[in-house]
């Protein structure tokens, strides 16, 4: 008697090459396919605040057939962001995602990276499987870090039944809102200096640093909030993400003492008025502010405009620490 053993060939893993882009494209989201063959003229690169993207992208092949893909890019403070991992449907359940993650981890440790992190949506297909993959690999328990909201910009007026009166009342409390275009080069330079000073003295968080963002911000829509003496009290950056067909607010902040005066509402209202005038009422606007930060936008946006959003979801985050001695936590 002979027994038949069903053997599956083991995949081999290697770095992604630009020539692989078309072959590997089905294994990641459309918005991330630029990472397979990065092009300095690609508008997606404007979303990266560092010129060195630090891409580490690996693919698993069986013979010449791609069966899995994992993508990552450099994040802040010595971290690497895991942006995508996918296994072709016929090859799922064979540990290929784990193999890709192990290989990525080993390469990043050798490269001296401090750790990895991942952010994903509560609406991500197979979100539960992704969370289990990270948990088995020893990643931290996922935390809800951001609430993401998308609006049709023409619907913002639904959240302002009496917008003109509200804005006039806020302006009477001293709020002055100017766009980067209205500030001009000297005004922008002064804003950057005040931005840095507010962070240095702890009145604004580290993440509100505009370095990198102002270079890609829309100058007509990005607004700076100040008092009548010119003291900066907040800012809201707006960026056009052309390949995704939407506008994005990566930063929005007002110093704590001005929040009760309605300055956060006034700033976002001014931004939206400017955006509707520039891009029309059908333009899509997305924001994904950190949750639970005093003076941040998350609570205000959800309370004031959450019911008028086209889509709302939560972003989870998990981390994995790398140590040069080879141990992991």
C-alpha positions in Angstrom: 0.0 0.0 0.0 1.2 3.5 -0.8 0.0 6.7 0.6 -0.4 9.9 -1.5 1.0 13.0 0.1 -0.4 16.3 -1.3 2.7 18.6 -1.3 2.5 22.3 -2.0 5.7 23.9 -3.3 7.2 26.5 -0.8 7.2 30.0 -2.1 10.4 32.0 -2.3 10.5 35.6 -1.1 12.4 38.4 -2.7 12.3 42.2 -3.0 9.9 43.8 -5.4 11.4 45.1 -8.6 9.8 47.9 -10.7 9.4 45.4 -13.5 7.1 43.4 -11.2 4.6 46.2 -10.8 1.9 45.1 -13.3 2.2 41.5 -12.1 1.8 42.3 -8.4 -0.7 45.1 -8.7 -3.7 42.8 -8.0 -2.2 42.0 -4.6 -2.7 45.5 -3.1 -5.0 48.4 -3.1 -5.1 50.7 -6.1 -4.0 53.7 -3.9 -0.8 51.8 -2.9 0.3 50.5 -6.2 2.7 53.4 -6.7 4.9 51.7 -4.1 5.6 48.9 -6.5 7.4 51.3 -8.9 7.9 54.6 -7.2 8.2 57.6 -9.5 9.4 61.0 -8.1 6.8 62.7 -10.3 3.9 60.6 -8.8 1.6 62.9 -6.8 1.2 60.2 -4.2 4.7 61.0 -3.0 3.5 64.4 -1.9 1.8 62.6 1.0 5.2 61.5 2.4 6.8 64.0 4.7 10.3 62.5 4.2 12.2 62.5 0.9 13.6 59.1 1.7 10.6 56.8 1.6 12.5 53.9 3.0 10.4 51.4 1.0 10.8 47.7 1.9 8.5 45.7 -0.3 8.6 41.9 -0.6 6.8 39.4 -2.8 6.3 35.7 -2.5 6.5 33.6 -5.7 5.8 30.0 -6.5 7.9 29.6 -9.6 7.0 32.7 -11.5 3.5 33.1 -10.0 3.1 35.8 -7.4 1.2 34.5 -4.4 1.8 37.2 -1.7 2.9 40.7 -1.2 3.9 42.9 1.8 4.5 46.6 1.5 6.1 49.0 4.0 7.6 52.5 4.1 9.6 54.6 6.5 7.7 56.2 9.4 8.7 58.7 12.1 11.2 58.1 14.9 13.0 55.1 13.4 9.8 53.2 12.8 8.6 51.5 9.6 4.9 51.5 8.6 3.4 48.2 7.4 1.0 49.5 4.8 -0.3 46.3 3.1 -0.1 42.5 3.2 -2.1 40.3 0.9 -2.0 36.7 -0.2 -3.7 35.4 -3.4 -7.0 33.7 -2.6 -6.0 30.2 -3.7 -2.9 30.3 -1.5 -4.4 31.5 1.7 -4.3 29.4 4.8 -0.7 28.2 4.1 1.2 30.6 6.3 2.4 32.8 3.4 1.4 36.1 5.2 3.4 34.9 8.3 6.4 34.1 6.1 6.3 37.6 4.5 6.0 39.3 7.9 8.9 37.3 9.4 11.1 38.1 6.4 10.1 41.8 6.5 10.9 41.9 10.3 14.3 40.3 9.8 15.3 42.7 7.0 14.2 45.8 9.0 16.1 44.6 12.1 19.2 44.3 10.0 18.6 47.8 8.6 18.5 49.2 12.1 14.8 50.1 12.2 13.5 50.6 15.8 10.1 48.9 15.1 7.0 48.6 12.9 3.5 50.0 13.2 0.3 49.4 11.2 -2.9 51.4 10.9 -6.0 49.9 9.4 -9.7 50.7 9.1 -12.5 49.0 10.9 -14.0 48.6 7.4 -10.9 46.8 6.0 -11.9 43.5 4.3 -10.6 40.6 6.4 -9.8 43.0 9.2 -10.2 40.3 11.8 -7.7 38.0 10.0 -5.2 40.9 9.8 -5.5 41.6 13.5 -5.0 37.9 14.2 -1.9 37.8 12.0 -0.3 40.6 14.0 -1.3 39.2 17.3 0.2 35.8 16.6 3.4 37.6 15.5 3.6 39.3 18.9 2.4 42.8 18.0 0.7 45.0 20.6 -3.0 45.0 21.2 -4.7 47.2 18.6 -5.8 50.6 19.9 -8.4 52.9 18.3 -6.3 56.0 17.4 -8.3 57.9 14.9 -11.8 58.5 13.6 -11.9 58.9 9.8 -14.7 60.9 8.2 -15.4 61.8 4.6 -17.8 64.5 3.4 -19.2 65.9 0.2 -18.1 69.5 0.8 -21.5 70.9 -0.3 -23.0 69.1 2.7 -21.1 71.0 5.3 -23.7 73.7 5.3 -26.1 71.2 6.8 -24.0 71.4 10.0 -24.3 75.2 9.9 -27.9 76.1 10.0 -27.0 79.7 10.7 -23.4 79.7 9.5 -23.0 83.5 8.8 -24.2 84.5 12.3 -22.1 81.8 14.0 -18.9 83.0 12.1 -19.7 86.6 12.9 -20.0 85.8 16.6 -16.6 83.9 16.5 -14.9 86.8 14.7 -16.2 89.2 17.3 -14.3 87.1 19.8 -11.1 88.0 18.1 -10.6 85.2 15.5 -8.8 86.2 12.3 -8.5 83.5 9.6 -6.1 83.9 6.6 -5.1 81.4 3.9 -1.4 80.8 3.1 -2.0 82.8 -0.1 -3.4 85.7 1.8 -0.5 85.6 4.3 2.1 85.8 1.5 5.8 84.6 1.9 6.6 86.9 4.9 3.4 85.9 6.7 4.0 82.2 6.1 7.6 82.5 7.4 6.2 84.2 10.6 3.6 81.5 10.9 6.2 78.7 10.7 8.3 80.4 13.4 5.3 80.7 15.7 4.3 77.1 14.9 7.7 75.9 16.1 7.6 78.2 19.2 4.2 76.8 20.2 5.4 73.2 19.9 8.6 74.0 21.8 6.8 75.5 24.8 4.3 72.6 24.9 1.2 74.6 23.8 0.9 72.6 20.6 1.7 68.8 20.2 4.7 67.5 18.3 2.4 66.0 15.6 1.2 69.5 14.7 4.6 70.4 13.2 3.8 71.7 9.7 7.3 70.9 8.3 6.8 68.9 5.1 3.1 69.6 4.9 3.3 73.2 3.9 5.3 72.3 0.8 2.3 70.3 -0.5 -0.6 72.2 1.1 -3.1 74.0 -1.1 -2.3 77.7 -0.5 -5.9 78.9 -1.2 -7.5 76.5 1.3 -5.0 75.9 4.1 -5.8 78.4 6.8 -4.0 80.0 9.8 -5.9 81.1 12.9 -4.7 84.1 14.8 -5.9 86.9 17.1 -6.1 90.5 16.0 -2.5 91.1 17.1 -1.2 88.4 14.8 -0.5 85.8 17.5 -1.1 82.3 15.9 -3.5 80.1 17.8 -4.2 77.3 15.3 -3.9 76.1 11.8 -5.6 73.7 9.4 -3.7 72.2 6.5 -5.5 71.0 3.4 -3.9 68.9 0.7 -5.3 67.7 -2.7 -4.8 64.0 -3.1 -5.3 64.0 -6.9 -4.9 60.2 -7.5 -7.6 59.4 -4.8 -10.0 62.2 -6.1 -10.3 63.9 -2.7 -9.0 66.6 -0.4 -7.4 65.8 2.9 -6.8 67.6 6.2 -3.7 66.0 7.7 -3.5 68.6 10.5 -6.0 70.7 12.4 -5.2 72.3 15.8 -6.2 75.2 18.0 -4.6 76.1 21.3 -6.7 74.9 24.3 -7.8 78.3 25.6 -9.4 79.2 22.3 -11.4 76.0 21.8 -14.3 77.1 24.2 -14.5 80.4 22.1 -15.4 78.4 19.0 -12.2 79.0 17.1 -11.9 75.4 16.0 -15.4 75.6 14.5 -14.6 78.9 12.9 -11.4 77.7 11.4 -12.9 74.6 9.8 -15.9 76.5 8.6 -13.6 79.0 6.8 -11.6 76.2 5.3 -14.7 74.6 3.9 -16.0 77.8 2.5 -12.8 78.3 0.7 -12.7 74.7 -0.6 -16.3 74.8 -1.9 -15.5 78.1 -3.7 -12.4 76.5 -5.3 -13.5 72.9 -6.0 -17.3 73.0 -6.0 -19.9 71.3 -3.8 -19.2 67.8 -5.1 -15.6 67.8 -3.9 -14.8 65.1 -1.3 -13.0 66.1 1.9 -11.5 63.5 4.4 -10.1 64.0 7.9 -8.7 61.4 10.3 -7.8 63.3 13.4 -6.4 61.6 16.6 -9.1 60.6 19.1 -9.5 62.2 22.5 -7.0 65.0 22.2 -8.1 68.3 23.8 -7.9 71.1 21.1 -7.9 68.5 18.4 -10.6 68.2 15.7 -12.0 64.7 16.3 -14.6 65.5 18.9 -15.7 68.7 17.2 -16.0 67.2 13.7 -17.9 64.1 14.9 -20.3 66.1 17.1 -20.9 68.9 14.6 -20.8 67.1 11.3 -20.6 63.4 11.9 -24.3 62.9 10.9 -23.6 64.6 7.5 -20.6 62.4 6.6 -20.6 60.2 3.5 -18.6 57.6 5.4 -17.2 57.2 8.9 -14.9 54.5 10.3 -12.2 54.0 13.0 -8.5 53.5 12.5 -6.7 50.9 14.6 -3.0 50.9 15.3 -0.7 48.2 16.5 3.1 48.2 17.0 6.0 45.8 17.0 9.3 46.6 18.7 12.6 45.5 17.2 15.8 45.1 19.3 19.3 44.9 18.0 20.0 42.0 20.3 17.5 39.9 18.3 14.7 39.8 20.9 11.2 41.1 20.2 8.3 42.3 22.3 
